[in-house]
Amino acid sequence: MGHILWLLLLLLWPVAARSESTCGSLELRQLADFHKLRNCSIVVGHVRIAHLQLPSDVNLAQLRSEITEISDYLMIYRCSGLLTLESIFPKLRLIRGRKQLFDQYALTVYENRNLRELGLLALLRIQDGYIRIESNPMLCFVQTVDWIYLLGNPATQHFSIKHNKSPNHCPVCGGLSADYSYRSNFTRHCWNTKAAQLRFEPPRTKDCPEKCGRNGCDAAGKCCEPSCITGCSIENCSLCGNYQRNGRCVEQCIASYELDKRLCISDRECRQLKLIPLTRGYRCVDHCPDNHKPVNDTHGLLQCQLECRGVFHVKRQADLEPLQDCVTLNGSLIIELVNIKEKIVSALEQTLGSIKEITGYLKVLHSAQLMSLTFLKNLDTIRGDQLIENKYALFVVNNYYMEHIWPANRQVAIQRGGICFHLNPRLCYEKILKLQPSLKSVRKISIADVSPNSNGERVICGDAVRTLDAQVEDINSTAVRIAVDFMKCEDMETLIGYSYHYMEAPQGNITMYDGRHGCGHDDWLMDVSPSRNRRHVISNLKPYTRYAYFVKTLTRTDYHMQVDAYSKILYFHTLASKPSPVSRLHGSSEHSTQIMVYWWPPRRPNGVISKYFVSFELHNLTKPEASNKNYSTFKACNSCDLDCVCNDLVAYDSGPQPEDESYYNKEQITYEDALPNLIYVSRKMKMKKEKFNKVKDFEDLIAGPKPVAAVESTSTIAPETALADNSSLASASNFSAIAEEASKNYELYRQFMEERMRQVQDTGIADFLISHPLPKCNDANASVSYQLEQKCIIAEEPKGASVPGTQNSYKLTNLQPDQYYRISVRACVDGVINGCSNPAEMILKTISVQVEQFMNGQ
């Protein structure tokens, strides 16, 4: 009987869970908007209270809400007359942070001039996202909140609390009683003088494994699960941080449907709630999305069928939403991008990458941002049921930076209609002609439809585009040296230099047009070398990062000689290096002999953080210093990141800027090449010119040059005597010898020029050296002179307690009561000599024995 009851409760549980009233995002800007809060306990979205002016005689009962959860974020901005949030959110327990304000913040309280306290008395967890509470001049009881306890993942979530009322001018937790004595219910963490911060303490924290940290453990020594907010076990948890499935906390919904961004239910349970299970994205919704059509299946159940029908005109990123998850587009697609500053290329790849068929036409025009159509990576067919001008199924006109059409190794079948390509100055005519086999109803591409004059006239095309071989010669943590093969001697006349394109590629499988934006807002960085040297060093790279790169020649275009070369997409991985210090350091003492220390991982780990070293020492303060500063509160290191080398070059700012037009100025290059010839005179010009012999007749011409003496002697001989010899055979042999000598001389000259051009292209590795860390000395006690002579360094031994790299807290024990301690934390990377960061330090004081007894009610 008990099992039947349990099963019955399990079946009815989703209905009971749904009985909690839900509502969407709320925008509260005036007093009348607060009626939206009534009959709403769970907000599936965000709550924004902004530019609100509350009168002094407002009835606080009108502001009260029953909200217990907010799935996205809470924002309080520029509200005058608002003194506390206690009257608005007395039951708010959880802010999940699924979608965050500016993709960062889950709780934002900013520029509220009258706000005295936050008053979120029931708040237990901010699951994801940052916290920003700033510029509230009257706000107190912010430093008294244990924000570390509220964070779902203290290792990744940060909080910024500044420019509020000074804590020295604010009341303290518990306040003072009528006789000016502290109240008996004194606590260190509170929302105001009367309300202490709610804390669900684990069963125990003593004698627990180190990995449990402040989460504690149960009686069996098993660490409590942080995904459960109101208990230790993930089973039978009343409030889960992520999702809940059959009374159990889970990290994500697997083989189930997401409901209200907090529950995982089955298809049957979704139907019991009279909702629709949406197979795309596995969500349980109350109505079909915009690009879905409600239909009934064979059993009469309502389904949402994905429907992408009509003519979709994409001008900006917001226009892509109706095309989400479309596979077959029943209609036509027009792409006409109007905002060149919008980073829309990645959104096109994400949204349109699933389309396989377009039943109408595809039109791309006036989109300077596009360099290719490779974002349609799965497109197979353009049927052409509707045509442009009853003629064209593919219409590509006036796209200034377009260089490529379809993804590599993909041919899109155009079943009906033709193509129209005009005014695409960087799209080679030969690439367009390769679409001929894909046309099923057009025999031949005509010049009227595809112009060879307005397509590709600003780039080098055809056989003049060659393959360039590139390879990595040397690499360290922040730089790489790349070398390309030698250019031929005849190609050097138009060579200006090389451009090196690179981007972070953690997953690999990158193509030349992935994330490319014609106006520069893309993911590829560009490093230009206006030198014909085949070696180049790319610096300012991020340590321990995988990059993709390709190399392109920079050439000037002459009508008689047009050459360009590209390399393939290649990869390299920078080496690990010393990390930056831990980003923030916090701590507290709740026992007279213990201090709990917390930190955030380094912003730039520069490798895999293998361990942390935590050390401490007694710190003696002078009396004025001890009296003027309260070191028991959090004090983070202000100079921890001063040694950090930031390599955050933006792709848009890389490459040649407008002031670098001289890189491509042909007249400037011609001028610089001609100027030395005007100043310096070749030595050969000073040599005495040879005296040419006068040719008498044809026989004399083919006989070749003669010595001067011979010429003079022959001048006295009668013509009859000179022609009496058998001179034809002698002249033929001389001509062959001269031709052979000329051939040898030409080969010598060609080899000389080739060697000369190689010297121009390769000045040696010495001009492109990159630094490497010194090796470890064999002698651990080596002197400074020995290190300088042997060019090595001594490996230091970090001091302190070793903490695994996955742990971001540590408990210092066996300390002295009521004493100041200097605490430092260092992050370390394996595989790097002296690969530990500079220490991040703070000073904290242990509480006295009397305070500990008072807090424990003794």
C-alpha positions in Angstrom: 0.0 0.0 0.0 2.9 2.4 0.9 4.5 1.7 -2.5 1.2 2.5 -4.3 0.8 5.8 -2.4 4.4 6.7 -3.2 3.8 6.1 -6.9 0.6 8.1 -6.8 2.4 11.0 -5.3 5.2 10.7 -7.9 2.6 10.9 -10.7 0.8 13.9 -9.2 4.0 15.7 -8.3 4.4 17.7 -11.5 0.8 18.9 -11.2 1.5 20.1 -7.7 4.8 21.7 -8.8 3.0 23.5 -11.6 0.4 24.8 -9.1 2.9 27.4 -8.2 1.9 30.3 -10.4 4.5 31.4 -13.0 4.8 34.5 -15.0 7.2 35.9 -17.6 9.7 38.8 -17.4 8.5 41.8 -15.4 9.2 45.5 -16.2 8.3 47.8 -13.3 8.6 51.5 -14.0 5.7 53.0 -12.1 3.6 52.3 -9.1 0.7 50.9 -11.2 3.0 48.2 -12.6 3.3 46.4 -9.3 -0.1 44.7 -9.9 1.9 42.4 -12.2 3.5 40.9 -9.1 0.2 39.5 -7.7 -0.4 35.8 -8.1 3.1 35.2 -9.3 5.5 33.0 -7.3 8.0 32.0 -10.0 9.3 34.4 -12.6 10.5 32.6 -15.7 12.6 35.5 -17.0 13.9 38.7 -15.4 12.7 41.4 -13.1 13.7 45.0 -13.8 12.7 47.9 -11.6 14.1 51.0 -13.2 13.4 54.8 -13.1 10.8 54.3 -10.4 9.6 57.2 -8.2 7.7 56.1 -5.1 5.7 58.7 -3.2 6.4 59.1 0.5 2.9 58.0 1.5 3.0 54.8 -0.6 1.2 51.8 0.9 3.9 49.1 1.1 1.2 46.4 1.0 0.7 47.4 -2.7 4.3 46.5 -3.4 4.4 43.1 -1.8 4.9 40.0 -4.0 4.9 36.3 -3.5 7.9 35.7 -5.8 10.2 32.9 -4.6 12.4 32.4 -7.6 13.7 34.4 -10.6 15.1 32.3 -13.4 17.2 35.0 -15.0 18.3 38.2 -13.2 17.1 41.0 -10.9 17.9 44.6 -11.6 17.2 47.7 -9.4 18.2 50.9 -11.2 17.6 54.6 -10.3 14.6 54.1 -8.0 13.9 57.2 -5.9 11.9 56.8 -2.7 12.7 53.1 -2.4 14.2 52.4 1.0 14.3 48.6 1.1 13.5 45.6 -1.0 12.1 43.7 1.9 8.5 44.9 1.2 8.8 43.8 -2.5 10.6 40.5 -2.2 10.0 39.1 1.3 10.0 35.5 0.0 12.6 35.6 -2.8 14.9 32.5 -2.2 16.7 31.9 -5.4 18.1 33.9 -8.4 19.1 31.3 -11.0 21.0 33.5 -13.5 20.1 31.4 -16.6 20.2 34.6 -18.8 22.1 37.5 -17.3 22.1 41.2 -17.7 24.7 42.1 -20.3 25.6 38.4 -20.2 27.3 38.9 -16.8 25.1 40.0 -13.9 22.4 38.1 -12.0 21.9 40.8 -9.3 22.4 44.5 -10.1 21.6 47.3 -7.7 22.9 50.5 -9.2 22.4 54.3 -8.5 19.5 54.2 -6.1 19.9 57.4 -4.1 17.4 56.6 -1.3 18.0 52.8 -0.8 18.9 52.1 2.8 19.2 48.4 2.8 18.7 45.4 0.4 16.4 43.5 2.7 16.4 40.2 0.7 15.8 38.3 3.9 14.9 35.0 2.4 17.6 34.9 -0.3 19.6 31.7 -0.2 21.5 31.3 -3.5 22.5 33.3 -6.6 23.2 30.3 -8.8 25.1 31.8 -11.7 26.3 35.3 -12.8 28.1 38.2 -11.2 26.8 40.6 -8.5 27.2 44.3 -8.9 26.0 46.7 -6.1 27.4 50.1 -6.8 26.8 53.9 -6.4 24.0 53.7 -3.8 25.0 56.6 -1.5 22.7 55.6 1.4 23.0 51.8 1.2 24.1 50.0 4.4 24.3 46.3 5.4 26.1 45.3 2.2 29.4 44.3 3.8 27.5 42.3 6.4 26.2 39.9 3.9 28.2 36.7 3.3 28.2 36.9 -0.5 30.5 33.9 -0.8 27.8 31.8 0.9 25.2 33.0 -1.6 27.2 32.2 -4.7 26.5 28.9 -6.5 30.1 28.6 -7.8 32.5 30.8 -5.9 35.4 29.8 -8.2 33.8 31.6 -11.2 31.3 34.1 -9.9 32.6 37.5 -8.8 30.9 40.4 -7.0 31.6 44.1 -7.1 30.5 46.2 -4.1 31.7 49.8 -4.1 30.7 53.5 -3.9 28.0 52.7 -1.3 27.7 54.2 2.1 30.8 53.7 4.2 30.4 50.8 6.7 31.9 53.1 9.4 28.7 55.2 9.1 26.3 52.3 9.1 24.7 50.4 12.0 26.0 46.9 12.9 24.3 43.6 13.0 22.1 43.2 16.0 22.2 46.9 16.7 22.0 48.4 20.2 19.3 47.8 22.7 17.6 50.5 24.8 20.4 50.4 27.4 23.1 50.7 24.7 24.2 47.1 25.1 24.4 44.6 22.2 21.5 42.4 21.6 21.8 38.8 22.6 21.1 37.5 19.1 24.3 39.1 17.8 25.4 37.7 14.4 28.1 38.7 12.0 26.0 38.3 8.8 22.7 40.1 8.5 20.4 42.1 6.1 19.6 44.8 8.7 19.7 45.3 12.5 16.9 42.8 13.1 17.2 40.1 10.4 20.2 37.7 10.3 21.2 36.1 7.1 19.6 32.7 6.6 22.1 29.9 6.4 21.4 26.2 6.0 24.3 24.7 7.8 25.4 21.2 6.8 25.1 18.4 9.3 28.8 19.0 10.3 31.9 20.6 9.1 34.4 19.1 11.5 36.3 15.9 10.6 35.1 16.2 6.9 37.4 15.5 3.9 39.3 18.5 2.7 37.5 18.5 -0.7 34.2 19.2 1.1 35.3 22.7 2.1 32.5 24.7 3.7 29.8 22.4 2.1 30.3 20.0 5.0 29.5 16.3 5.1 26.9 14.0 6.5 27.3 11.4 9.3 28.9 9.0 6.9 31.5 11.5 5.8 30.0 12.0 2.4 30.4 15.6 1.1 27.2 17.6 0.9 26.1 18.4 -2.7 26.2 22.1 -3.5 23.4 21.7 -6.0 20.9 21.3 -3.1 20.3 24.6 -1.4 18.2 23.5 1.5 19.9 20.3 2.5 22.9 18.0 2.3 21.6 15.2 0.0 20.5 15.8 -3.6 17.6 13.4 -2.9 14.4 14.7 -1.5 15.7 18.3 -1.8 13.1 21.1 -1.5 15.1 23.6 -3.5 17.6 22.7 -6.2 20.1 25.1 -7.6 19.9 23.8 -11.2 17.0 21.4 -12.1 14.8 19.0 -10.2 13.7 15.7 -11.5 11.3 13.4 -9.4 12.4 15.1 -6.2 16.1 14.7 -7.0 18.5 17.5 -7.9 20.2 17.1 -11.4 22.6 19.3 -13.3 20.6 19.2 -16.6 17.6 17.6 -18.2 18.5 14.4 -20.0 15.8 12.5 -22.0 13.2 14.8 -20.5 11.6 18.2 -21.1 12.5 21.4 -19.4 9.7 23.3 -17.6 10.1 26.8 -16.3 13.9 26.6 -16.5 13.8 24.6 -13.2 12.1 21.3 -13.6 12.7 18.2 -15.7 9.5 16.3 -16.6 8.6 13.5 -19.0 6.4 13.7 -22.1 3.5 12.3 -20.1 3.9 14.7 -17.3 4.0 17.6 -19.7 0.7 16.4 -21.2 -0.8 16.1 -17.7 -0.1 19.8 -17.2 -2.0 20.5 -20.5 1.2 21.7 -22.1 3.0 20.9 -25.3 6.3 18.9 -25.4 8.6 20.7 -27.9 11.1 18.2 -29.4 13.3 21.0 -30.7 15.2 22.0 -27.5 13.2 19.6 -25.4 11.1 22.2 -23.7 7.6 22.0 -22.3 5.7 25.1 -23.5 2.1 26.4 -23.3 2.0 27.6 -26.9 4.0 27.0 -30.1 6.9 29.4 -30.9 6.7 31.8 -33.8 8.3 29.5 -36.3 6.2 26.5 -35.3 2.7 25.5 -36.3 0.2 23.8 -34.0 -1.0 20.5 -35.5 -2.7 17.4 -34.2 -1.1 14.0 -34.5 -2.8 10.7 -35.2 -3.9 10.4 -31.5 -5.4 13.9 -31.5 -2.6 15.3 -29.3 -1.4 18.9 -30.1 2.1 19.0 -31.5 4.3 21.9 -32.6 5.6 21.4 -36.1 8.5 23.5 -37.1 7.4 25.7 -40.0 9.7 28.0 -41.9 7.4 29.5 -44.5 7.5 32.8 -46.3 10.1 35.3 -47.6 12.6 36.0 -44.8 14.5 39.3 -45.1 17.6 39.4 -42.9 18.8 42.9 -42.3 20.2 42.6 -38.8 20.7 39.9 -36.1 17.2 40.3 -34.7 15.8 39.1 -38.0 17.3 35.6 -37.5 15.1 34.5 -34.7 12.2 33.1 -36.9 14.8 31.0 -38.8 16.1 29.2 -35.6 16.2 25.4 -36.1 14.9 25.6 -39.7 16.0 22.7 -41.9 13.8 23.2 -44.9 12.9 26.8 -45.7 9.6 26.8 -47.4 10.1 30.1 -49.2 12.9 32.4 -50.1 15.8 34.0 -48.2 17.0 37.6 -48.7 20.2 38.7 -47.0 20.8 42.5 -47.0 22.8 43.5 -44.0 22.6 47.2 -43.1 24.7 47.6 -40.0 28.4 47.2 -40.7 29.3 47.4 -37.0 27.2 44.5 -36.0 29.1 41.2 -35.4 26.5 39.2 -37.3 28.7 36.6 -39.1 28.8 34.2 -36.1 25.0 34.5 -35.6 24.5 33.6 -39.3 26.7 30.5 -38.9 24.8 29.5 -35.8 21.3 30.1 -37.1 21.4 29.3 -40.8 23.9 26.5 -40.5 21.1 23.9 -40.2 19.2 24.8 -43.4 19.4 22.1 -46.0 16.9 23.2 -48.6 15.4 26.5 -49.9 12.3 26.0 -51.9 12.4 29.5 -53.4 15.4 31.7 -54.2 18.4 33.0 -52.4 19.2 36.7 -52.7 22.4 38.3 -51.3 23.0 42.0 -51.9 24.5 45.1 -50.5 26.2 43.1 -47.7 29.8 44.3 -47.4 30.2 42.3 -44.2 30.0 38.9 -46.0 33.2 37.4 -47.4 31.5 34.1 -48.3 28.3 32.1 -48.1 30.0 29.4 -46.0 27.6 30.0 -43.1 25.1 28.0 -45.2 27.3 24.9 -44.4 24.5 22.3 -44.8 22.7 23.8 -47.8 22.1 21.2 -50.5 19.3 22.4 -52.8 17.8 25.6 -54.1 14.6 24.4 -55.7 13.6 27.7 -57.4 9.9 27.4 -57.0 9.9 31.2 -56.9 12.4 33.1 -59.0 13.7 36.7 -59.1 12.5 38.3 -62.4 11.2 34.8 -63.3 14.8 33.9 -64.1 17.2 33.8 -61.1 17.3 31.3 -58.2 20.7 32.6 -56.9 21.1 36.4 -57.0 24.4 37.8 -55.6 24.9 41.5 -56.4 27.1 44.3 -54.9 28.9 42.5 -52.1 32.3 44.3 -52.0 34.3 41.9 -49.8 32.8 38.6 -51.0 35.6 36.2 -52.0 34.1 32.8 -51.8 30.7 31.1 -52.4 30.0 27.7 -50.9 31.9 25.7 -48.3 34.7 23.6 -49.5 33.8 20.2 -51.1 30.1 21.2 -51.3 28.0 21.8 -54.4 24.5 23.2 -54.1 22.1 22.0 -56.7 20.0 24.7 -58.3 17.0 22.7 -59.7 15.3 25.6 -61.5 16.4 29.0 -62.7 19.8 30.5 -63.2 22.3 32.7 -61.3 23.1 36.4 -61.4 26.5 37.7 -60.1 27.4 41.3 -60.6 29.4 44.0 -58.8 31.3 41.6 -56.6 34.8 43.0 -57.1 36.7 40.4 -55.0 34.9 37.3 -56.2 36.8 35.7 -59.0 35.0 35.0 -62.2 36.4 31.5 -62.4 34.8 30.6 -59.0 31.4 31.6 -60.3 31.9 29.5 -63.5 32.4 26.4 -61.2 28.7 26.7 -60.4 27.8 25.5 -63.9 27.4 21.8 -63.0 25.0 22.7 -60.3 22.5 24.3 -62.7 19.9 21.8 -63.7 17.8 23.9 -66.1 20.3 26.3 -67.6 22.7 25.0 -70.2 25.4 27.7 -70.0 26.1 30.7 -67.8 25.9 33.8 -70.0 27.9 37.0 -69.7 24.8 39.0 -69.2 24.1 37.1 -66.0 27.6 36.8 -64.7 29.9 39.7 -65.7 33.6 38.9 -66.1 34.3 42.7 -65.7 32.5 43.5 -62.5 33.4 40.3 -60.6 36.9 39.8 -59.4 38.5 42.9 -60.9 40.1 44.0 -57.6 41.9 40.7 -56.9 44.2 38.3 -58.6 42.4 35.2 -59.9 42.9 32.1 -62.0 46.3 30.4 -62.4 48.1 33.4 -60.9 46.9 32.2 -57.4 49.4 29.7 -56.1 49.9 27.6 -53.0 52.3 28.9 -50.3 54.0 26.5 -48.0 54.3 27.7 -44.4 55.6 26.1 -41.3 56.4 26.9 -37.6 60.1 27.0 -37.0 60.1 28.0 -33.3 57.5 28.8 -30.6 57.3 29.8 -26.9 54.5 30.8 -24.7 53.7 34.2 -26.3 55.3 34.2 -29.7 55.8 32.0 -32.8 58.2 32.2 -35.7 56.7 31.2 -39.1 58.7 30.6 -42.3 57.3 30.3 -45.8 59.0 28.8 -48.8 61.1 30.9 -51.3 59.2 32.8 -54.0 60.5 32.4 -57.5 62.8 35.0 -58.9 60.3 36.2 -61.5 57.6 36.6 -58.8 59.7 38.9 -56.7 59.1 41.9 -58.9 55.5 42.3 -57.6 56.0 41.0 -54.0 55.5 43.6 -51.3 55.4 41.4 -48.2 53.1 38.9 -46.3 50.0 39.1 -44.2 49.7 36.6 -41.4 46.1 35.7 -40.2 45.6 33.8 -37.0 42.8 33.1 -34.5 42.2 31.0 -31.4 41.0 27.5 -32.4 40.5 25.3 -29.4 38.4 22.7 -31.3 40.2 22.8 -34.7 38.5 22.2 -38.0 38.7 25.9 -39.1 38.2 27.2 -42.6 39.6 30.4 -44.1 36.2 32.0 -44.0 34.9 31.0 -40.6 34.0 34.1 -38.6 35.3 36.4 -41.3 33.7 39.8 -41.5 34.4 42.0 -44.4 34.6 45.2 -42.3 37.0 43.8 -39.7 34.6 42.6 -37.0 35.7 39.0 -37.1 37.7 36.5 -35.1 40.8 36.5 -37.2 43.7 38.7 -36.2 46.0 40.1 -38.8 49.8 40.8 -38.6 51.2 42.5 -41.7 54.9 42.3 -42.6 55.8 44.8 -45.4 59.0 43.0 -46.0 60.0 40.3 -48.5 61.7 38.3 -45.8 60.2 34.9 -45.6 60.4 34.7 -41.8 58.2 36.5 -39.4 57.5 36.5 -35.6 53.9 36.9 -34.3 54.0 38.1 -30.8 51.5 39.0 -28.0 49.9 35.5 -28.1 48.1 33.9 -25.2 50.1 31.2 -23.4 48.8 27.6 -23.6 46.4 28.4 -26.4 45.8 26.6 -29.7 45.8 28.8 -32.8 44.9 28.4 -36.5 46.8 30.5 -39.0 47.3 31.0 -42.7 49.7 33.2 -44.7 48.9 35.3 -47.8 51.3 37.3 -50.0 50.9 41.0 -50.5 51.6 41.9 -54.2 51.1 44.8 -56.4 49.2 44.2 -59.6 50.8 44.8 -63.0 49.0 44.1 -66.2 51.9 42.0 -67.4 52.4 40.1 -64.2 49.7 39.1 -61.6 50.7 36.7 -58.9 49.3 35.9 -55.5 49.7 33.0 -53.0 47.9 31.5 -50.0 48.9 28.8 -47.6 46.5 26.2 -46.1 45.0 26.4 -42.7 47.6 25.2 -40.2 47.8 25.0 -36.4 50.2 25.6 -33.5 49.9 25.5 -29.7 51.7 28.0 -27.5 53.6 26.8 -24.5 52.5 27.1 -20.8 54.0 29.8 -18.6 53.7 31.3 -15.2 50.1 32.2 -14.3 48.8 35.5 -13.0 48.0 35.7 -9.3 44.7 34.5 -8.0 42.2 37.2 -8.9 40.5 37.7 -5.5 41.3 36.6 -2.0 38.8 36.6 0.9 38.5 35.0 4.3 36.7 35.0 7.6 37.3 33.6 11.1 34.3 32.0 12.9 36.5 30.0 15.3 39.2 31.4 17.6 41.8 29.0 16.2 40.7 28.8 12.5 40.5 31.0 9.4 38.6 30.0 6.3 40.3 31.3 3.1 38.6 31.6 -0.3 40.0 32.7 -3.7 39.1 32.9 -7.3 41.3 31.2 -9.9 43.8 33.4 -11.9 42.2 35.4 -14.7 45.1 34.1 -16.9 46.0 30.6 -15.8 48.4 30.2 -18.8 48.2 26.5 -18.4 46.6 23.8 -16.2 46.5 24.9 -12.6 47.8 21.8 -10.8 47.9 23.2 -7.2 47.8 26.1 -4.9 50.1 26.9 -2.1 48.7 28.6 1.0 51.0 30.0 3.6 50.5 32.2 6.7 52.5 33.9 9.4 51.9 36.0 12.4 51.7 39.7 11.6 52.5 42.2 14.2 50.7 45.6 13.9 51.6 48.8 15.6 49.0 50.2 17.9 47.9 53.1 15.6 47.7 50.7 12.7 45.7 48.2 14.6 43.3 50.8 15.9 42.7 52.6 12.6 42.1 49.6 10.4 39.7 46.8 10.8 41.5 43.8 9.3 38.8 41.3 10.3 36.9 42.3 7.2 37.8 41.1 3.7 40.9 42.8 2.3 41.9 41.8 -1.2 45.3 42.4 -2.7 45.3 45.6 -4.8 48.5 44.9 -6.7 48.1 41.2 -7.4 47.7 41.6 -11.2 50.5 44.2 -11.7 52.8 41.5 -13.1 50.2 40.3 -15.6 51.0 40.7 -19.3 47.8 41.3 -21.1 47.6 40.0 -24.7 44.2 41.1 -25.7 44.6 42.3 -29.2 41.2 42.9 -30.8 40.8 41.4 -34.3 39.3 44.7 -35.6 42.4 46.6 -34.4 44.9 44.2 -35.9 46.4 44.5 -39.4 47.2 47.7 -41.3 45.3 50.8 -40.2 44.3 53.7 -42.5 47.6 55.4 -41.8 49.4 52.3 -43.2 48.2 52.9 -46.8 51.8 53.1 -47.9 51.9 49.3 -47.7 49.8 49.1 -50.8 50.8 52.3 -52.6 52.3 51.2 -55.9 53.6 54.7 -56.8 55.4 55.0 -53.4 57.1 51.6 -54.0 58.2 52.5 -57.5 59.6 55.8 -56.2 61.5 54.1 -53.4 62.9 51.5 -55.9 64.0 54.2 -58.4 65.5 56.6 -55.9 68.7 54.6 -55.2 69.3 54.2 -59.0 69.3 58.0 -59.2 71.9 58.4 -56.5 74.2 55.4 -56.9 75.9 54.7 -60.3 76.9 51.2 -61.1 80.6 50.4 -61.6 79.9 48.8 -65.0 78.8 52.2 -66.3 82.3 53.5 -65.8 83.9 50.8 -67.9 85.1 51.7 -71.4 82.7 50.7 -74.0 83.9 48.1 -76.5 84.3 49.3 -80.1 81.8 47.5 -82.4 83.1 46.1 -85.6 81.6 47.3 -88.8 79.6 44.6 -90.6 80.5 44.4 -94.3 78.0 41.8 -95.5 75.9 38.8 -94.4 78.8 36.4 -94.4 80.7 38.7 -92.2 77.7 38.9 -89.8 77.4 35.2 -89.3 81.1 34.8 -88.9 80.9 36.5 -85.5 83.3 39.1 -83.9 86.9 39.3 -84.9 90.0 40.6 -83.2 91.0 44.1 -83.9 94.2 43.0 -85.6 92.3 40.7 -87.8 89.9 43.4 -88.8 92.8 45.7 -89.7 94.5 43.1 -91.8 91.4 42.1 -93.6 90.9 45.7 -94.6 93.9 45.5 -96.9 92.9 42.3 -98.5 91.0 42.4 -101.7 87.3 41.2 -101.4 88.0 38.4 -103.9 90.7 36.9 -101.7 88.6 37.0 -98.6 85.7 35.2 -100.2 87.9 32.6 -101.7 88.0 30.5 -98.5 85.3 27.9 -97.5 84.0 30.5 -94.9 80.4 29.0 -94.6 81.5 26.0 -92.5 83.7 28.1 -90.2 81.0 30.6 -89.6 78.4 27.9 -88.7 80.8 26.4 -86.1 81.5 29.8 -84.6 77.7 30.5 -84.3 77.1 27.2 -82.4 79.9 28.0 -80.0 78.6 31.5 -79.4 75.1 30.1 -78.8 76.4 27.6 -76.3 78.5 30.2 -74.5 75.4 32.5 -74.3 73.3 29.7 -72.9 76.0 29.1 -70.2 76.1 32.8 -69.4 72.4 33.0 -69.1 72.3 30.0 -66.7 75.0 31.6 -64.6 73.1 34.8 -64.6 69.8 33.0 -63.6 71.6 31.2 -60.8 73.1 34.5 -59.6 69.7 36.2 -59.6 68.1 33.2 -57.8 70.8 33.3 -55.1 70.4 37.1 -54.8 66.7 36.8 -54.4 67.1 34.1 -51.8 69.4 36.4 -49.9 66.7 39.1 -50.0 64.1 36.7 -48.8 66.2 35.1 -46.1 68.5 37.2 -43.9 68.9 34.4 -41.4 67.3 33.2 -38.2 69.4 35.6 -36.1 67.1 38.5 -37.0 64.0 36.6 -35.8 64.9 35.0 -32.5 62.3 34.4 -29.8 63.2 34.0 -26.2 63.0 30.7 -24.2 63.1 30.1 -20.4 66.4 29.0 -19.0 66.9 25.4 -18.1 67.0 24.1 -14.6 70.5 24.0 -12.9 71.8 20.7 -11.9 73.1 22.1 -8.7 70.2 23.2 -6.4 72.5 25.5 -4.5 74.2 27.0 -7.5 75.7 30.5 -7.1 74.7 33.5 -9.1 77.9 33.4 -11.1 77.4 29.8 -11.9 73.9 30.5 -13.1 75.2 33.3 -15.4 78.0 31.1 -16.8 75.8 28.0 -17.3 72.7 30.0 -18.3 70.4 28.2 -16.0 68.2 29.0 -13.0 67.5 27.4 -9.7 64.0 25.8 -9.2 62.4 27.3 -6.1 60.4 25.2 -3.7 57.1 26.9 -2.9 56.3 27.1 0.8 53.0 26.4 2.5 50.2 23.9 2.4 49.5 22.3 -1.0 45.9 22.5 -2.2 44.6 20.7 -5.4 44.1 22.9 -8.4 40.3 22.1 -8.4 39.9 23.4 -4.9 39.4 27.1 -4.2 39.3 27.2 -0.4 41.4 26.2 2.6 41.0 26.1 6.3 43.9 27.3 8.4 43.8 25.5 11.8 45.8 25.6 15.1 46.0 29.3 15.1 46.2 31.7 18.1 43.1 33.5 19.2 42.8 37.2 18.7 45.9 37.5 16.5 46.6 39.0 13.0 47.9 36.7 10.3 49.4 37.5 6.9 48.0 34.9 4.4 49.3 34.4 0.9 48.1 32.1 -1.9 50.0 31.2 -5.0 48.8 29.3 -8.1 51.1 26.9 -9.8 51.3 25.3 -13.3 53.1 22.0 -13.9 55.7 21.7 -16.6 57.1 25.2 -16.1 60.2 25.9 -14.0 59.2 28.2 -11.2 55.7 28.1 -12.6 54.0 29.6 -9.5 52.4 33.0 -9.6 53.3 35.9 -7.4 51.6 35.7 -4.1 48.2 37.3 -3.4 48.1 38.5 0.2 45.7 39.6 2.8 45.7 40.2 6.6 43.0 38.6 8.8 42.5 38.3 12.5 41.2 35.4 14.4 38.3 36.1 16.8 38.9 35.9 20.6 37.8 33.0 22.7 35.2 35.3 24.4 33.6 36.2 21.1 33.5 32.6 20.0 31.7 31.6 23.2 29.3 34.5 22.8 28.5 33.5 19.2 27.9 29.9 20.4 25.6 31.1 23.1 27.8 30.0 25.9 
